[in-house]
């Protein structure tokens, strides 16, 4: 019997009917009478000096608004992590698609004509398009050495650890770009009001990030900027930073033109210009005993940050901290660097650096299993981090250590051992369709790295209006389910039905700052703040009833939605209604208050308790390979996660399946590169493939509960976790099917052909 009435049940999504019936309004659905349309003049070259613009005199320029850097009323940067990204380029162009000027026109034909009538004048310069070219430093992209950020983790004595090993295994692993491919493209609308207020409606994840960026770039007072969330059609990290730019650009055009302006990207421009997952290159050197015990790890992790910082600093932090994987390693040396190149800035993508790190360490474990003659499962089980063990960054894992539990459960559900042996034996039969099975074990730290959650001041307000409780937070519903989860937390705490609670879209004039919708933090941290706000509201009502009944608060009891006062019972709804009738309002705020930190995070030393809790995921991928076409497709995937308390089982299963599928796409079909001219190799969904229903495997999804004291009702973060493990598990299955070892993703058919050809050449020489 559950101790909860709502938590742990799969209630219908509160936003489900609105979206299923088409009533949901995205940015482009807003009816804004008389609005103008915005557009961009972008750079066609990756590096050069902007000397001006050639404007066709035959076009009537009085019909449009044309803006350059000289027209920016505030400071010429978009405030993100570091203030280095210009709103509009003043002189030096650093990547293809960089925005050089803005245009707004009253209709689409006029806008198209204006865009066709202007050309930037750019004196081209040599460009650094690869990480290797960025590291060479011959072309200065950022700073003096093109290193955007660098972090180090040192633990134990690496030299001694390698000297004690029986085997030293080395490998270099690479991953590519990945496009978020959210359903709704980037878009914003800006409305200049007569009282000087600038209202902006962007598709976004982080309302207060956008608010801060607009205030600084446009020079508008804080109280005169209103950010209002429409329905957000997906984000996956892609709407963490870029909406700040969209809002600033759109706001500039609205202020200059005096008209409401819409700025919505079509799919082509969205793919060509917006941030992607960071490409990575990771070198691993690992020492092992004969029994498979790890004695030492040396890791050099490199991310391609593109031309500006955007979110690279914090992506690199997470990648560096997750680089040693879910293992106990006594001696570790990790260097994490992000290099600047003349490519579009990379940014947030579900997983936020952890998938790149886990791809490398999990592939290294598979390589070691081959060298040691061990099953990859047994090698992992020998080295898993367990309760009481230390991470390399000096955090002791005191609770929620579930790596072994999820891995054993996934192996059992998938029949991993039996199938691996069977498929290995089948390789010798040289069938046209071959099968393979592989696995991975990963974790994900919930919330901001280090002291971020302690310093965030995550705040939620709960109000009672018109017979309903409103959960007011800056957390954004973008498909993941927060508009259902937060009301569930409130309803459980208040002891009311879910029909009495709602979480309206964020509006910076009315909601407190509960932080951005990123880092798998909403359910864990904003949920905890929601619970705190509800407890405080119960306290407010207790005080009200104490006054009304002339009795001390200690004589008033509250349980399951009912107050007991002087021998009579009163529902919380009746008490709230009475309070509003007497006092005019009822509200209470709550903040996140986590348990005390055992080893406070040291930013300078980059060590200590990095995260409040870790979620765990074991993934087993079973695939088939067509040896005529070299197409590899997942046919069955088993995912077992431990995410603390499971608040909503169906939403949790959907998050797991969706994230795993995104990772599988990255593993083998989502092939995006930078061409020699600095542009991306794909600009349409016909040339950039994402998994469809035909590429989707059968699922076995399971969860293990281990409530976390740091999260609301014991929940831990899970939004990003599913993207961390499927890619290495997929490549591990290729090992089993083909007897090859893939070192990079995506493992396309062309790449598999190269590996098999190389194997055949080696065998021919051997004979």
N, C-alpha and C positions, 0 to 999 in steps of 0.2 A: 504494500500500500504506500503510495507516494505521500511525502510530507507536504506536497504542494498541490494546489488546485489548478493553477494555470501553467506555472513553470514546468517544463518537461512535456507539455502537450503540443500537438501540431494543429493549432487553431488556424482558421482561414486567414490568409494575408489581409491586413486591413486596407491595403492599396490594390488588392487584386482585381476587384470588380471594376474599379475606375480604369485600370490599364487594359483589362480584357474587353471592355466595351468601347474603348477609344475615347473616353471622356478626359483622360489625362492630357494635360497641356504641356508640351515641351516648348522650348524657346520659340521655335518657328511657328507654333500654333497660336501665339498671342496675337490678337487683333489690335493693332496699334494704328489707328487712323492717321493717314498723312505721313507715315514714317518713311525715312530715306534708307537707302541701302549702302553699306560700306564695302570697300574692297582695298586690296593691297598692291603696292608696287614692290616687287620682291627682287632680290639679286639673282641673276642668272649664272653668276660665277662664284667659286668658293672663297676667293681671296682677292682683294684689290683695294684701290683707293677711289672713293666716290668723289667725283669732281662736279657733279651737278645733274640736271635733268633736261632732256630735250623734249619740249612740249610742242605738239603740232599747232601752229597758229590758225589752221583752218577750223579747229575745234573751238566752240564757244565755251571758254573756261569759266565764264560767269555763271554757268548753269550748275556747277559742281563746287565742292569744297576739296582743296588739295592741301595736304599738310606734310611738313617735313619736321626734322628735329628742332628747327628754329621756332616752331609754333608750340612747343611743349611748355605749359605754364609753370610746372613744378620742376622736379629733378628728373633728368633723363636716364632713369633706370626703372626696371620692374622689380620691386622689392620681393625677394624670395628668401633664400638662405644667405646669399651674398649679393651685394648691390653692384653686380657687374654686367647685367644684361640690359642693354639700352632699349628704351621704348622704340626709338627710331634711330637708325645709324646716322652718325654725323659725318664720319670720314672713312674709317677703315671697315671694309666689308669682310666678314669672317666665315660665311658659309652660304651655300646655295639656298635660296628661299628666305634669307634674312630680309626683314621688313625695312624698306628704305623710306617709304612715303605712304600716306593714306589718302583714300578718295571716298567721298560720299556723294550720292546723286539721288534725285527724287524717284528714279525708276531704274529697272534693270537694263533696258537698251541704252540709256544715257550713261550708266556706269560702265557698261562694256565698251562703249565708244570712247569714254575718257581713258580707260585703262589701255586701250589700243593706241591712244594718241600720245602716250608718254613713255619715254625710255630713259633709264638711268645711264649716265656716263661713268664708266668704271675703268680705271687703269689696272689691268690684271697683275697679280703677283703670284709667285710660286706658292703652292698649297701643300700642307701636310694632311693627307687624307687617311692615313693608317696610324695605328698606335706606334708602330716602329718609327715612322717618319716624325711623329710628335715627340718621341723620346730622343731622337737624334738632335732636335733643337735647331736645325738649320733654318726652319721657318718658325718665327715667333708667333704663336697663336694666342697664348695667355701667359702673362708674367714673363719671367726671365728664362724659365726652363720647361714651360708647358705642363708643369705638374699642378693640377688643380688642388689636390689634397693628398696627404700621405699619413698613414697610421701604422703603428707597430705594436705587436703583442709578443712578449718574451716570457717564457715560463721554463723553469728548471735550467738544465745545462745541456743544450742541444749537442755540443761536441761529444760530451760524455755519453749521451743517449745513442748516438750513432756508433760510438766505439763499442758499445755493449750489444749491438745488433748482430744477427747472423746474416741478414740480407738487407741491402739498401736498394730501394726501388725508386726509379725516377719516371716522371711523365709530365707532359705539357698538354693542357686541355683548353679548347676554345669553344665559345658560344657566340651566336650572332645576334643581330637586331631582332626585335619582335614588336609588331604593331598591336596596340590594344584592340582595335577594331570594335569599339563600342557601338551600340546600335545607333545612337544619336551622335552626329558629328559635333565638333566644337561650335559654339554659338553664343551670342550675347545680344541683348537689346539695351539701349541707354535712353532714358527719358529725362530731359532737363525741365524741371518744374519752375513755375514763375517765382517761387519764393527762394530760388537758388539751390534747392535740393537736386542732387543728381541721383536718380534711381536707376540701378542697373540690374538686369535680370539675366544672369549667365547660367549656362549648363556647367555645374561645378561640383566639387567635393568639399571645399573649404571656404565658407562664406567670409570669415574674418581675415583669412589670407588675402582674399580679393579686396576687401575693404581697406586694409592697410596699404596695399599696392596702389589703389586708386587715390587715396589721400595723399600719398607721397609724390606720385607722378603728376597729378593734376593740380596739386596745390589747393584742393577744396577742403574746408574744415571738416573734421571728423563727423560732426553732427549733421552735416549737409550731404553725407554720402549714405545711401541706403542700398544694401545688397539684398535682393529678394530671390529666393530659390524657386525656380519652376520645377516641374518634374524633370529629374536628371536621367537621361537615357543611357545609363552605364558609364563607368569610369575606368575601373581597373588600374587606378593610379594616373591615368592619362589626363584626368581633370583635376589634378592636385595643383600643378603649377601653371599650365597654359591658360586656364580661365582668368588668371590675374592679368595676363597680357591681353587677352581678348577684351576684358572689361576696360582696361586702360585705353586701348585703341578705340573701342566703341565710344567710351566716354569723351575722348578727345574730339571725335567727329561730331558728337551730339552738342558739345559746348561750342564748337566752332561754327556749326551750321545753324544752331538754334532749333534743330528739329530732333524728334525721336529718330534714332538710327538703329537698324538691325545689321548685325555682322555675323553671318552664318557660313561656315565653310562647306563646300561640296566635298564628296568623299575623296576626290582626286587631290584637292589642295590639302585636305586633312592628312592624308597619308604622306604627302610630299614634305610637309612643313612641321608637323607636331612631334614632340619628344617620343622616343621609343625606349625599349629595354636596352640597357648598356651592353654592348659587345664586351666579351671578356677573354683574357688569356691568362691562365693560371699554371704556374710551375709547381710541381710537388716533388719532394724528396722525402722518403719515409723509411725508417729503420724498423725491421721486424725480427723477433726471435723465431726459431724454427717452429714453435708451436703457434705462431701467428700473432703473438703479443706485440703491440706497437711500442717501440722504445723512444722514437723521436720523429718529429715532423718539421720540415722546413718548407714554407709556402711563400711564393711570390705571386701576389694577385694584382692584376692590372685590369682596369676598366677604361673604356673609351667614353669620355665625358662630352665630346663635341666641343663647340667653340666657347661656351659659357658654362658657369657652374650649375645653374638651375638648382636641382636637388642632389647633385652628384655627391656632395660632401656627406650627406646623411645616408645615401645609398652605399657609399664606400664604407662607412662605419659599420653598417649591418653586415655587409659582405665580409669584412675583415673579422668581425666577431663570430661569424658562423663558419669560417673557413676550415676549421679543424673538424667540423661535422659533429655527429652525435656520439663522439668517442672520448674515452679517457686517455689522455696522452701526457706522460710526465714531463716531457721535454719538447718545447714548441718554440718556433721562431716564425712569425708571420709578418710580412711586409705587404701592406695594401696601398696601392697608388691609383690615382685617376689622372689620365693624361688628356690634354686638350688637343683637338684636331680641327681642321677646317671642314667640319661636318655639322649638320644640325644638332643642337644640344640634345643629349639624351636626358631622360628624367625618370619619373616614378613609373613602375609597372609592378603589378601584383607580385609580391615576394620581395621586392625592394632590395636587390643585391644578393639575397640568400640563395635564389635558384642558381645563379652563376657560381657561387661558392660551393654549393652542394653538388652541382654537376661535376666539378673537378674532384672533390674529395671522394665521392662515391665511385667515380670512374677509376680513381687511384686504388680504391679498395678492391675493385674487380680485377684490376691488373695484378695486384698483389696476390689475390686468390689464385690466379692462373700460375704465377711464379712459384707459389708455395704448394700448389697441388691441393688446395682446400676448396670446399664449397663456399661460395660468397656469403651464404647465410651463416655458416659456422665462423668464418673470419669476423664477421660483424658481431655475432653474439659474444665472442671472446673479448671484444674491445669496447663494448657499449658503455656509455657513461651511466652510472647508477647512483642511487641516493647516497649522499655523503662525499661523492667525488667532486673534484675541482675542474671547472672549465679553465682553459689556458689564460683567460683574462682575470683569474682569481675570484671567481664567484663559486661558492659551494652550492651544489644542488641539494637542497634540504627536503624539498617536497615535490610532488608531481613529476617524479622520474619514471617515465613510462615507456622508454625506448624499447626495452626488452618485451614488455607486455604487448605492445602493438605489433612488433616484428614477429613474435611467435604466433600471434593470432592471425596475422595476414598469411604467414606461411601455411598455417593449418587450413584456413578457409580456401586457399588457392590450390591446395595439394602440390605445393611448390616442389618438394623433394622428388616426389614420384614423377612429376612432369619434366623436371629438369633432366633427370636420368633418361627418361624415355626419348626426349627430343635430341639429346646428345647422341644416343644410339642410332636415331633415325638419320643423322647427318650422313652417315656412310652409305645410305641407300640412294643418295643423290636424287631425291624426288624434286619435281618441279615446284611444288608448294612445300616449303619448309616451315617448321614451327620452332618457337623459342620462348623461354620464360626467364624473366629477370626481376630483380627487386632493388629497393633502396630503403634507407631509414633516414629520416630528417626530423628537424625540430624547427620551431620559430619562436623567437622571443616576442611577447606581446607588448605593444605600446612603444613609446619613444625610447630610444637608446639612452642608457645612463640615467641622469637625473631629470630627464625630460618630463616624465609624468609627475614628479614631485613639484616641478616648477611651473607646470602648465596652468594650475588653478582651475581644473576642469569643473565647470559649474552648470547645474541644471535647475530650472525653476518649474515648479508644479503649481498651477492655478486651478481654481474651481470657477467655472463660468457656465451659465445656462444648463445646470444639471450635469455637467461633465467635467472631468479632470483633464487638464491640458498639460502634456509634457513638453516644455519649451527648452530646446537644445539646438546648438548649431550643427549637430550631427545630421548628415544628409542621407536620405533614402535614395539609393541609385541602383536598386534592384536586389541588393543583398539582404534586405529585410528589416532594417533598423526601425522603420515606421510601424512594424509589428512587435519587434523585440522590446523596445523601450516601453510601450504601453503594457506589454505583458508583465514586465518588472514592476511597473506602477500598480497595475491591477492586483497583482499578488500581494504587494506590500500593503495596499489600502484595503484589501479584502472586498473588492467590488468586481462586477462583471467586466469583461473586456469591452463591452458595448458602451461603458461609461468612461472610457479613456481614449484619448487621441493624441497623436504627435504631429502637429501641423508643420508644413515646410518652414525652413529657417528664414528668418527676416532679421537682419542685424539691428533693426530698430526695436525689436521686441524680444529677442532671445538672448540669453547670456552666452558668453563664450565658453563652450564646452570642448573646444579644441577642434582640430580638423578631422575629417572622416578618412583616416589613413591608419597605417601601422597596426591593423587588426585590433583597434583600441575601443571601438564603439560599445560592443556588448560587455567587455571586460571592465572598462574604466568609466564610460559614460553611463553604463548600466548601474555601476556602483554609486555614482553620483545621483542617479535617478532614485535609487533605493533610499539614499540619504535624504534627498529632498522630500520624499513621501513620509519618511519617519519624522522629519521636522514639521511637515504639515499636520501630521497626527498630533505632534506636540502643540502646535498652534491651536488646534481644536480642543485639546485637553485643557489648555489655558482658558479658552473661551467658555467651555462648559464649567470650569471651576468658578469663573466669575458669575456665570448665569445661575449656578446652583449654590453659590456662597459656601463652597467646600474646598478643602485643599486638593491640589492635583493628585496627590497620592491616593485619594479615595475614588479616583476615576480609573477604570480599567478599559483596555482596548484589546479586542481579540477578534480576528476574522471578520473585520468590517463593522464591528459593533462596539459601541461604548456602553459601559455599565456605570450608571450614575445613581447613587442613592436607591438601589434596589430596582431601578427600571432600566430598560435597554433602549438605545437610540442608534439607528444605523448611521454610518459615516456620511451617507448622502443627506440624510435629514439634518445631521449636525452641521454639515457644510452649508446647506441651504439656509439654516437659521443664522449661521455666522455671517454670511453675505448679507442677509436681510438686515442684520443689526449693525454690522461694521462697514458694509459696502463692498468689501473684497476679501478674498482669502487666497493667500499664496505663501509659498515657502521655497527657499533655495537650499540646494545641497551641493556638496563638493566631494571630489574624490579624496579619500583618506586611506591610503594603503597601510599595510602592516609595517613596522619598523624595519629599516634596512640593516642587515648584519654587517655589510662591508660597503659603506657609501662609495658611490662612483667617483673616480678621480679623472676628470677630463684631461688634465695635463699628462697623467701617467697612462691614460687609456686602459684603466683596469678597475675592478670592483664589481659590484652587483649591477650587471648591464640591463637586466629585465626583471620584472616582477613575477613572471611566470612563463613557462615554456610549454607550448603545445607540441605534440608528437604525431608523426605520420609514417606508417609503413605502406609502401606501394608495391604491388606485384603486377607486372605487365606480361601478358601472354600475347604473342603476335604471330603473324604468318608472313612469309616473304615469297613473292612470285619470282622464281629464278629466271624467267624470260624477260620480265620488265624491271626487275629489282625494286618493285614496289613493296614496302613493308607497311602492314596495317595492324593496329592493335585489335584483338578479337575479344579479349576478356581482361578486365582490370579489377583488382582487389585493392581497396583502400581502407585501412583501419586507422582511425585517429583517436587520440586522447586530447580533448579540448576542455577539460574541467567539467562543470555541469553543462549538460546539453539543454539549452533553454527551449529550443524548438526543433525537434528531431527532423522534420521534413525539410525545413530551411537548411539545417546543418548538412543533410545528405545532398541537397542541391548545390550547396557551396562546395562540398567535396568533389562531386562529380564534375561541376563546371570548371573548377580550378585544375583538376587533374587533366581534363580534356584540353585546356589551354596549354598546359605543359607538354602534353603529347603532340600538339601541333607544332610547338617550338622544337620538339625533338626530331621531327622528320619532314615536315612539309612547309613550314613557314620560313621561306628562304628570302631574305632581304639583305642586300649588300649595297655598298656605295660604288657608283660607277667612276671611271676616270675623270669625268667632268664634275664630280662632287655631288651629283644628285643620286637619290635612291634608285635602285634597280626596278622598282615597281611603283605604280601610281593608281592601280585599279584593283578591285577584288578579283578580276579575271587573271591578273598576273601575280597577285599575292594570295596564296591559298591559305585558308583557315579550315579547321575541321568542320565538316557538315555531318548530317545524320548518317551518311554513308561511311564516314570515318570514325564513328563513335562505337566503342566496344560495348559489350555487355558489362554490367556493373555488379560487383559485390561490395557494398558499403557497410561499414560497421564502426561503432564508436565505443570507447571505453571511458567511463566516468571516473574522474578523480578530482573532486571539487578543489578549487584554488582559493586560498584565503584572501588573495589580493583582488579577486574579481567579483562583480555583482552576482549574488547568489551562487558564487563559486565558479563562474564562467571564466574561460580563458579565450584569447583571440584565436580566430580560425580563418579569417578571410583570405589571408595570404599563404598560409601553410600548404594548401593543396598544390600550389605551383612549384613547390620546392623539390619534389621527388620523382615525378613521372619521367622526365627526360633521361636521367641516368638509368632508371629502371628499364626504359625502352631500349637503350643502347646495350644494357646488360643482357636483355633478351636477344638482341642481335648476335652477341657473342655466342650464346647458346645455340642459335639457329644456324649460324654461318661459319663459326670458328674464325671470326675476324675480331679485331679490337678497334672500335671507332673512338677517336679522340676529340671529335668535334660534333656540335649540333648546329644546324639540322643535319641529320644523317640522311641526306637525299639519296635517291636511286643512283645518281651519278657518282656520289661519294662511295656508296657500297660497291659499285662496279670497280672503282679504283682500288679499293681494299682487296676485293676478290682477285683482281688481275695481279696485284702485287703478291698475294699469297701463291698464285699459280706460278709466278716467276721464281719465287723462293723455292717452291717444291721442285720445279724443273732443274734448278741449279743443284739442289740437294741430290737429285737422281743422276 
